[in-house]
Amino acid sequence: MYHFKDILLDDYQKWSHHNFIYEKEKDVYIPYTFKRFIEDVNNVAYGLLHQGYQDKNIVLFGANSYTWMVFDVAIAGFVGTSIGVSKESNAKDIQNIVSFLDVSLVIYESEKQKIMDEVSSSFPNVTFISMNEIEKLIALGKSLQKPFLDFDYRDPNACIKVVFTSGTSSLPKAVMLSEKNIFAGYPSLKKRAPMDRTDRCYLFLPLHHTYGGIYNFYYSLISGMQLYLCSHIDHIPKELLEVKPTVFCSVPLIYKKMYQAVHQNNALLPSVFGGCIKYLFCGGSSMDSSIKQAYLDAGISFLCAYALSETASSFAIEYANQENFNSEGVVFEDIDVKVIQPDKDGVGELAVKGDCVFLGYMNNLNATKEAFNEEGYFLTGDLGYIDQRGHLYIKGRKKAVLLTDKGENIYPDELEEILKQHCNLITSAKFYVENQNLNAILFVKEETYDYHTFIHEMNQKLKRHEQINRIDVILDRLDVRLKQ
């Protein structure tokens, strides 16, 4: 099992003078070595412990930055529970989190000072400090003259990190992750896509999510991979050419835009990412299979991953050079995944048990109980099936399934994707069953196209119970405004 303490001690011995994190300052990437990073973590952790924050819940509020990363590892690795919050959060969001999760300390970037001024007066017993004060904490840690990284090991089953599953409403679902949860996926990832000191990862995913914070950041501490922080989302195309990453992790929307940027010329796809790309990881939602195939045809390892916050990110990723363009990945060999109440096609709710599965939702016992079945499996809420080779296929969300009068399942998400693949004028579709017939509402880019004939032709390709009886066509006003 991996521990932050052992990982950092090993890094310090092997890679002290190697560059680890690169951050833009005045349009120039400034490198931070492993030595600098680990020493900063060591001193910040000692400083926070000296100030009485052992086993306390601590919020990090701000954009991706070197400073954010130091605080995060110091807290999660050696102090208390690190609670990353979206940089887009407003005062009400922060108030809800501080109150509901019994927060003792909020560390925020200076740009959030106005929000903090609004929030802090409501919590006289909570401390609020700017990330700019990191140098004071580093100085405090140094002055204590403690042995280097001489911290107790974290309880592998204790909560050290919290991520949010569905935003930050008045009662947020806060996923509690342990050190065991966090590092459970690394051995399986390494089997599928080996990475090392020679690799460069361009990181734009938010660090407060498991995808960016665990798979991009924490796992690079083990592999030694260099991390280049995106300075702004608008700069992604330019910085990809500058960094020339070998590893890039993103979501389907970004990959779709990159594909469109080369006017669907597959041969140009590698150059969009700087020409050195080794692995493209795709998670967050299902990828259009035709676009995925385009990347594979361009000679790029395009690895789909099935990931949830409750499983500390992925528990299924494809093997490099063995991609299946319909699959969401190959289930990790050390994870127990089963299909609950499969239908005649083998499709049912996916349930997971293993070291990656979270501890529960913080301060929300009812939601935690509902998330697990009697056998201790986490119920994902996603419907799918697993083939004989371990490939995972997602059909939709359990709550979104439509049931015909004959007991046949219709998966709206999948059906919508099929229609959009065959007609790029359809932006989205909603389905409902009425009088034993399936009907659809199509949201479209233009109204002049003959959608009724299109649906008639599509019905010849669909299963009988998926065939659409009647449609209503509505112009997508948002798409029109975006064009304007």
Secondary structure, 3 states (H helix, E strand, C coil): CCCHHHHHHHHHHHHCCCEEEEEEECCEEEEEEHHHHHHHHHHHHHHHHHCCCCCCEEEEECCCCHHHHHHHHHHHHHHCEEEEECCCCCHHHHHHHHHHCCEEEEEECHHHHHHHHHHHCCCCCCEEEEHHHHHHHHHHHHHCCCCCCCCCCCCCCCEEEEEECCCCCCCCCEEEEEHHHHHCCHHHHHHHCCCCCCCEEEECCCCCCHHHHHHHHHHHHHHCCEEEECCCHHHHHHHHHHHCCCEEEECHHHHHHHHHHCCCCHHHHHHHCCCCCCEEEECCCCCCHHHHHHHHHCCCEEEEEEEEHHHCEEEEECCCCCCCCCCCCEECCCCEEEEECCCCCCCEEEEEECCCCCCEECCCHHHHHHHECCCCCEEEEEEEEECCCCEEEEEEEHHHCEECCCCCEECHHHHHHHHHHHCCCEEEEEEEEECCEEEEEEEECCCCCCHHHHHHHHHCCCCHHHCEEEEEEEECHHHHHHHC
